[in-house]
Structure formats: structure tokens, C-alpha cells
Amino acid sequence: MTCQPIRLSMIALVAAACIAVGACAVEDAAEKRGPSPRSEAPPTEAERRAARLLSLSNNSTLDAKTDPYDRAVLCTVAIEAVQQRLTEAIGMSAEQKQAMAAARGVYQRRAAAAATGARDIRADAERMRTENEDPNQMMRTGVACLRQLA
């Protein structure tokens, strides 16, 4: 029965993270775009491609990781980044922090189960933090990881 509240919290966290990422993207896009044209012409192929690239469901960083171990470690790191950013931006309740910890735990267990040889999860997590320094991309990756659990 405890899975249901955690799952609902996870969905709420995904929504909050999407809003946080979306708000940043909308502000940036509005500044760069300028006034919008009034025509209702269908989007061009270039516009469709740009929309796919900006979509939260498109996550090339996560998709590039084919190894289950690497994906799990990346998700652990990305979810930590989401939690840190949400805490700074809007704060988090104890229930939300618990849900984030549960999500990280899922990916930590997956990493441990997929680890082969002498893999050091902590060292690999630190390596992924340095390889993925773009905070917006880490937010998108974290949201993608949370969505997989929701």
C-alpha cells in the first residue's frame, strides 16, 4: 500500500520538474523569438524537428546510454540534480523528498544489479556529473528517468 502514495508523489514531482524546466525554456524562447507572426501556416519540417529536440520526452543523453548500468547511474545523478534544483526553486515537502529518495533508490539498486567486474558506482556517478554539466539537460534527463518510474 505504500507504493501508491510514493507513485502519486513521483507523478507530482515529474509535473513540478516539467513546469520548472518549461518555465525556463519559455522565458528563453520568448526572449530570442520576438513577436510571433499571426499566420496559421502549418509548421515547417525544421520547426517540427526543433520541437522534437526541445521536447521533454526527447532525451538524447539518456538514450545514448545503452548499458543498463550506465543508464541507472545517470538516472541516479540526474534525479539528484532535479531534487537540488526544485529545492532551490520552489522548495520540497518531506513527502516529495521521500519520493525522490525512493526514485534514487530504485536506480541505485538497478545500478548495483547491473554492475559487472570492479565497477565503482560512486566514481562512475561523479564521472557522469562532470560529463553532464548542463543543468537544463540534467533536468530533462531526470524528468525522463522519473517518468519511467511513474
N, C-alpha and C positions, 0 to 999 in steps of 0.2 A: 504494500500500500504506500510506502514511502516513495516509490518511483514516480507516482503520479504528480505529487507536488514538485518534485525535482524536475520532471519533464515540463510542467507548466512554467516553472521558473526559467528553464532553459529557453522555452519559446519566448518568454518575456525578455530575456537577455538578448536573444537574437534580434528581436524587434527593436530594442533600445540601441543595440550596436548598429543596426541598419539605419536608424534615424540619425545617430551620431555621424556615421560615415556619409550618409546622404546630405545632411546639412552642410558639411564641409564641401562636398562636391558641388552642391547647388550654388553656394556662395562663390566658389572659384569659377564655375562655369558662367554665372551671370556677369561677373566682372570682365571676363575675357570675351564674352559673346556680344555684349552691347544690346541695342534694341532688337527685338525679334521681328521678322517680317510677318506681314498679315496674311500672306498667301497660304492656302491649304494644300500646297503641292505635296505629293507623296514623297517620303524620304528617299534620298539617293542611296546607292549602294555604299558609298563612303560613309554616309550618315548612319546607315544600319550597322556597318562594321564598327564604327565608333561607339554606338550604343551597346553593341555586344561586348566590346572591350571594357566599357565602363560599368557593365552590369555586375552586381554583387555576386551573381551566380557564376560568373566567369572568373576563375581563379587560376591563372597560368602558373603561379608559384606552387600551389598545391597540386595541380595537375601534372606538373613536371616531376613530381616525386612519385615514382612507380613502386619503389620499395616500401612495403608496409611499415618497416621500422622508421625510415626517414619521414614518411607521412605522419606517423604517430608523434615523433619528436617535434616535427614542425608544428603540428596542431597544439601540442602542449605549450610551446613557446608563443604561438600566435594567440592562444586563449589568455595567457598571462598578459600579453600586450593589450588585448581587448579589456581585460579587467582593470588594468592600470589606467587606461585612457578613459574608461567610463567612470572610474572612481574620481579622477581628476575633473572630468567634465560635469557630471551630474550627481556623483556620489552613488553608493550602492547600499542596499539594505543587507542585514545579516543573512536573510534568506537568499538573496541574489549572490552574495559571496559564497554561500554554501553550495549553490548550484554551479557556480564557476569552479569551485574546488572539486565537485563531483565530476564535472566535464574533464578537467585536467587529469583527474584520477583515472578516468576511462582511457584516455590517450596514454598516460604513463604506463598503465597495465598492458596496453597494446604494444607499446614500445618494448617493454620488458619481455613480453611473449615473443616478439618478432626478432629480438636481438640475437645475433649469431656471433660466435667467436668472442673476442675480447672487446666488445663494443662498450664504450663508456657513455651512458646516456647523458650525464651532466656535461661532459666535454662536448658531445655532439649537439646538445641544446645550446651551449654557448657559441659553438661554431655557426649554428643556424641563426642565432641572434645577430652575429656580425655580418653574415651573408645577406640578411634580410633587414636592412636598416630603415627602409622606407616605412614610416609609421602608418600611412594610409594603406599600403599594400598588406602590412601585417594585420590591420583591422579587417580588411576584406578576407584575408586568409582565415583569421579567427572566426569571422562570421560564417564562412563556408564550413569550417570544422564544427561549429555549434549547430549549424543547420543539419549536418549529417546525423547528429545525435537527437534532434528534435522529432 
